[in-house]
């Protein structure tokens, strides 16, 4: 069985070492060092990882992440590459489910953080895996958007999300949809058709999960 989470993790770790700790990422204000620290906290500090999703824990999580970010960069990358087997999100039972999309996104955060990049030709299995995750991601990201959004990945499928009313059509390969729906509209290569005001609103919406 292909292990796309493992492949994306290793590729991200290799790229981080290549570009160094101060390279920009798609995440505004974050360098590769900041991103590496985020991943280490997510997998190794359950007490602080909750701050990624839960506002009451955000300040504690950010304090921990900053302390972690002060460690030597090579150490951080080594911990990203080899998560602890006890981690609730990275043990052998959960790794592929929890990390395929996570590490694809963060690999692209580093790849697309600079000026010279182009979309990768992803393996068919990875495209399918990302499409399977696109439905829940779209329903979460667009559940309150004031239109009916038809999300389409040619060759994979389509779904409809949003609050209804006027219609938009969002078309792209699964990887590009994943980036768009996770709040990375600026670097996602998608086709977006519909009323101009709604198109602009969706391109600028805060879709970060």
Secondary structure, DSSP 4 states (H G I P E B T S, - for coil): ---HHHHHHHHHHHHHHHH-TT-B-SSTT-BHHHHHHHHHHHHH-HHHHGGGT-GGGHHHHHHHHHHHHTS-HHHHHHHHHS--TT-TTTSTTTHHHHHHHHHHHHHHHHHTTSSS-------HHHHHHHHHHHHHHHHHHSTT-SSEEEEEETTTEEEEEES-SSEEEEE--HHHHHHHHTT-GGG---EEEE-HHHHHHHHHS----
